[in-house]
């Protein structure tokens, strides 16, 4: 009868649960027990067991009403007490635990049918969630299906049947044998794996020692796939930008400037005075006097600013340092040293005025003017 002590039972069938008498357990404790049993390949608590634990009552098999969750690797011990053989043989085998564990809920079936494969860490997280919500834990069949592992055959019915047959007569006598076998097996597997509770970090020694519960990488969920896609897109974009910048280095730094020779229409298009319509495009003014047309290059001879035409004052005024030029571009005030240059003009074959700003006519200070040279104006 020493084998029927609560301690020996707790080490085996009860797992980490405290032996009877015990107070009512909450969902957190029950969830930890379920996770422990999953890691140790023990039969999980049934719904009836969980209800009894929450109510602070004996579990059905403790009361001898149903089959006990026997440890799978341990063969059942022969009944040690004086139980009548008639009672043992009269009790039918109880396949309830096996059939319950083999059932797959519609929710899990839908996940499996969708082709999703869960990792062990995801399964553990789901078990914890169910514990928090007070839902029934995933059974072995559901866990196996979610992991995508081939279905394992159900536990051999013979030892279970034998154990269940012996249990009504001497339930405590059968369980200690299984408990002792479980204890011996657990002790043989090492201390770290047997004592660690929780989900260890991936890649740590505890994860390896814990039998692979968290020794796999993150699950291949849609969120993780999206993250990986984002990271790889960012890396590809960075490499592409670097690649383009590298090859751009070998290309010439070309500056495309406007053409220096262009047409500005017919002489009849211009009246007397200053016309500024080409200032923005070609930086010139067309100036017409009673006897000639010429083109002033709109660049101050002081430091190169573009003067403004002031019609009300009939003069050009440089905004930079105040140089003033008369209507023909001849300086008369400010620091400008000489009149503004005039561009080469000619009549194109089609009769339009052809301007070439690459050929300028100047009037340097103290030197003869080039404004009367051929090409510096058009007679009209
Ligand atoms: S640049 Fe025109 S006055 Fe100095």
Boltz pocket constraint, residues with backbone or C-beta under 6 A from the ligand:
constraints:
  - pocket:
      binder: B
      contacts: [[A, 300], [A, 301], [A, 302], [A, 303], [A, 304], [A, 305], [A, 318], [A, 319], [A, 320], [A, 321], [A, 322], [A, 323], [A, 334], [A, 335], [A, 336]]
      max_distance: 6.0
